[in-house]
Amino acid sequence: MDPHHPHLIGDCLIHIFTFLTEEDLITASSVCKDWHEAADSPWLWRRLCLQRWSFCNLSVLGSDHVNQSWKRYFLRRCYLEMKMAKGRSGGYTCKSLRGHTGRVVGLVYLQENPAQHPDLWNSSATVCSASTDGTVRAWNIQNGELLWCSPEQSPLTEIVSDEQRNVVITADSTGLIKTWQGQTGQEVASFSAGSPHCTLLQYNINNDWFLTVGTSQGSVCTLADLTLTKRSSIRVCDTFKVNILLVSPGKKWITAGTKDNDDLSPKVIYAESLTSPSEDEDPLCQSLPVTGCQAAVFIPTQPARLAIIHHNERSNKALTVFDVSIKKTKYKSEIQVQQVESFPLTLNTWSSHILLEAKDSNCLALAAGQELWVYTLKGTLLASFKEHTMPISSLCLDSFRVVTASQDLSLRVLTWKNDRDNGLTLESRYHLLGGSHTMSRGFTHVACDYSSIVASVEGKDGKDVLKAYFFTS
């Protein structure tokens, strides 16, 4: 080393330190001044952050709070995840959020502080819940405060949150769809779909806002902008309720189908033909070569890879994976569906209520009855769990953990683990209790973000309660 060019020493050390774990990097930083400066390099800690979480919130690093850096971000988030993984008493607070006088039909986080880009120095979160009492309620789950409550209307049946604009969308039993401003609860717009049950799907394409609605009559209607202006409509299920409605990660494809008829096939629709329809052409739509769809999910790391649980020729359940693409010629466009994988499922349950979520390019979490399974896309069973004593009612999955909610009034928390021999798998951690069976029937819905878990508990008196578990960093 040339003592007149000390930057060479730093550059070499930084390169060597890329082979160290975060624990070894902290140890190395205490050796001497040169090692300390190299081990504290923002580039090294940024690299560790992106390796571990793929996405991190860059904006918080430039805020006016304490001296925030990639290293502080990494250590603080690791500490928070450690507390969430252990779930020990004192590591979290639990709030009971009361106020609804009916059943909770759904709950969503407002997207001010999403799981992909958490601000660890501003960890308050807002959750909105919809109920058959006809109201939407917004809660600060850290302190249990009710922020706002919408005026009463017909019983609500569905709630979703906006991807970007801090808006909540609801549907009621008359088919009236409304958008609400997330901060204040002010009504933004409304649209009548004329359906007693609506399935809602919100997405953005090139900063343009869309809402696709599945109706009880088997049609799919697409609305544009927060004004809810109708763009298109297409029938997909022939009088059966559309209760499967998904958008691909690339926002190029919509999947629509029904769980209520074993003879019908789900369909994939070219999203552009719904959002920017042609006057002289119907939306571009193609049936998938399976029937009796029970659950479906797009693989999050692929632009248009779809996994579907359906009935096979022997009336047993199978899981099939398709790639969807479009072939354009001078005169027409055609949807092409290519089967990637297919394998039978040996589910030890007669339950028709099947929950399916995808972790990454090769990992599926499946819940039915009291059990949870983790499969690869090729059908290899990575793990299975039967820790609930009653059926699983809801499933929440993110990059760190899986949470299952059950009618046995417990939440089971499992965390993802990279095993050197078997690759990615799940590890069961702990459970959270929701109250007493003398007052409640069980959990019905669950949602989580990077620092909290919120679930709804069905009350025997018809008044559901939210339970919010908040982990502090």
Secondary structure by P-SEA (a helix, b strand, c coil): cccccaaaaaaaaaaaaccccaaaaaaaaaccaaaaaaaacaaaaaaaaaaccccccccccccccccccaaaaaaaaaaaaaaaaacccccbbbbbbccccccccccccccccccccccccccbbbbbbbccccbbbbbccccccccccccccccccbbbbbcccbbbbbcccccbbbbbccccccccccccccccbbbbbbbccccbbbbbbbcccbbbbbbccccccccccccccccccccbbbbcccccbbbbbbcccccbbbbbcccccccccccccccccccccccccccccccccccbbbbbbbbccccbbbbbbbbbbbbbcccbbbbbbbbcbbbbbbccccccbbbbbbccccbbbbbcccbbbbbcccccccccccccccccccccccccbbbbbccccbbbbbbbbbbccccccccccccccccccccccccccccccccbbbbbbbbcccbbbbbbbbbcc
